[in-house]
């Protein structure tokens, strides 16, 4: 039957987009893929399809770093890609055991864990945000000034991405699922006693930004059913289209990013 979750995903552009999610018997995975600018590399959607399948075959057992390492290795071999010439993806993994709930994060997607009594723990891998901070701030400042998502914006993003690439999967840089299995060893991993977890939400950054923009408590997101999660991300995309089409209020790399939210609640556990 698999782990029971509520989830919704919406591509920012042409379906199916580059976000993926899936469940196994006792785990869940959320991926947020990014395209390579190497013309011979496969599309990012092929990469996340393969990586998700490889993860879900392995995730129920073993160390989560080993699971991700082997999945990256198999994906790179199957697609014939090499480090620096491959699409990449953030990875969020949730695994529920008899005693513990484990979370793993690689890249800037976000996991939020709710605890009995109302406190939360937020987990993300923010190392990418520490790379080329001046260039990153520059494109956001230009958007706030009303420059929009036109050619000049794309030039700024290319400059930013060129500065990031040499520091991908390098000490002192940032780590991401790509073609180098060593990235798995750099995952941010936390384990919580099962009775200390009231709910878990996994979100790609396209969705996470809107939860934070609205100032919503993550417990409110965790309490939503499938239809309500769909309505939430559809409303976020509609806001981008009609209220902030040029990224003035919420500076971002493109008008619409893919958006995925997955929520898990232990059976009989109230959300607080």
KAUR-V507387 format. One record per residue. N is the residue number from 1. SS is DSSP state (hx for helix, st for strand, lp for the rest). D_FIRST is the distance of its C-alpha to the first C-alpha in Angstrom with 2 decimals. Layout:
# KAUR-V507387
N	SS	D_FIRST
N	SS	D_FIRST
This chain:
# KAUR-V507387
1	lp	0.00
2	lp	3.80
3	lp	6.97
4	lp	8.04
5	lp	11.35
6	st	14.16
7	st	15.95
8	st	18.86
9	st	20.85
10	st	24.31
11	lp	26.52
12	lp	30.07
13	lp	31.59
14	lp	30.74
15	lp	27.01
16	lp	24.68
17	lp	26.45
18	lp	25.66
19	st	22.94
20	st	19.37
21	st	16.10
22	st	12.58
23	st	9.63
24	lp	8.34
25	lp	6.59
26	lp	9.43
27	st	11.57
28	st	12.81
29	st	15.84
30	st	18.58
31	st	21.46
32	st	24.83
33	st	26.83
34	st	30.62
35	lp	32.90
36	lp	35.44
37	lp	39.02
38	lp	39.63
39	lp	40.10
40	lp	38.92
41	lp	35.50
42	lp	32.45
43	lp	31.13
44	hx	28.90
45	hx	26.12
46	hx	26.07
47	hx	25.99
48	hx	23.03
49	hx	21.02
50	hx	21.83
51	hx	21.42
52	hx	17.94
53	hx	16.80
54	hx	18.74
55	hx	17.35
56	hx	13.63
57	hx	14.53
58	hx	16.33
59	lp	15.29
60	lp	13.38
61	lp	16.75
62	lp	20.40
63	lp	22.68
64	hx	21.53
65	hx	24.94
66	hx	24.58
67	hx	21.19
68	hx	22.89
69	hx	26.09
70	hx	24.60
71	hx	22.61
72	hx	25.89
73	hx	27.83
74	hx	25.68
75	hx	25.64
76	hx	29.41
77	hx	30.09
78	hx	28.09
79	hx	29.74
80	lp	33.09
81	lp	33.68
82	lp	35.71
83	lp	36.22
84	lp	38.11
85	lp	37.30
86	lp	33.59
87	lp	31.48
88	st	29.82
89	st	26.92
90	st	26.12
91	st	22.97
92	st	20.97
93	st	18.30
94	st	16.51
95	st	15.08
96	st	14.30
97	lp	15.69
98	lp	16.89
99	lp	20.26
100	st	20.23
101	st	18.81
102	st	20.00
103	st	21.08
104	st	22.73
105	st	24.88
106	st	27.06
107	lp	29.09
108	lp	29.75
109	lp	26.41
110	st	25.85
111	st	23.51
112	st	24.51
113	st	23.50
114	st	24.51
115	lp	25.90
116	lp	26.85
117	lp	30.25
118	lp	29.76
119	lp	30.50
120	st	28.55
121	st	28.35
122	st	28.38
123	st	27.62
124	st	28.76
125	lp	30.68
126	lp	33.89
127	hx	36.03
128	hx	36.28
129	hx	37.91
130	hx	40.64
131	lp	41.65
132	lp	44.50
133	hx	44.55
134	hx	47.80
135	hx	46.54
136	hx	43.34
137	hx	45.44
138	hx	47.87
139	hx	45.51
140	hx	44.12
141	hx	47.68
142	hx	48.69
143	hx	45.87
144	hx	47.00
145	lp	50.46
146	lp	49.19
147	lp	49.29
148	lp	46.07
149	lp	43.70
150	lp	46.45
151	hx	47.96
152	hx	49.27
153	hx	45.83
154	hx	44.39
155	hx	47.25
156	hx	46.48
157	hx	42.81
158	hx	43.87
159	hx	46.27
160	hx	43.62
161	hx	41.18
162	hx	44.03
163	hx	44.75
164	hx	41.14
165	hx	40.56
166	lp	42.92
167	lp	41.12
168	st	37.58
169	lp	36.04
170	lp	39.37
171	lp	40.56
172	lp	41.91
173	lp	39.90
174	st	36.25
175	lp	33.10
176	lp	30.42
177	st	27.94
178	lp	30.18
179	lp	31.47
180	lp	32.64
181	hx	30.09
182	hx	32.38
183	hx	31.06
184	hx	27.92
185	hx	30.26
186	hx	31.35
187	lp	28.01
188	st	28.25
189	st	25.91
190	st	25.65
191	st	23.91
192	st	23.91
193	st	23.55
194	hx	20.38
195	hx	22.67
196	hx	24.57
197	lp	21.80
198	lp	21.48
199	st	19.67
200	st	19.37
201	st	20.24
202	st	20.29
203	st	22.84
204	lp	24.73
205	hx	28.46
206	hx	28.93
207	hx	27.01
208	hx	28.12
209	hx	31.75
210	hx	31.50
211	hx	29.99
212	hx	32.93
213	hx	35.39
214	hx	34.74
215	lp	34.80
216	lp	31.64
217	lp	30.15
218	hx	26.74
219	hx	25.60
220	hx	26.27
221	hx	23.93
222	hx	21.19
223	lp	21.66
224	lp	21.19
225	lp	18.46
226	hx	17.46
227	hx	20.67
228	hx	22.81
229	hx	21.66
230	hx	22.50
231	hx	25.79
232	hx	26.59
233	hx	26.40
234	hx	28.14
235	hx	30.85
236	hx	31.23
237	hx	31.77
238	hx	34.18
239	hx	36.09
240	hx	36.52
241	hx	37.88
242	hx	40.27
243	lp	41.10
244	lp	41.07
245	lp	41.28
246	lp	43.41
247	lp	41.56
248	lp	44.39
249	lp	42.46
250	lp	39.36
251	lp	40.57
252	lp	37.92
253	lp	37.98
254	lp	37.33
255	lp	37.25
256	lp	33.49
257	lp	30.97
258	lp	27.30
259	st	25.39
260	st	21.82
261	st	20.46
262	st	17.09
263	st	16.85
264	st	14.77
265	lp	15.91
266	lp	15.23
267	lp	14.52
268	lp	18.03
269	lp	19.70
270	lp	22.36
271	lp	23.23
272	lp	26.85
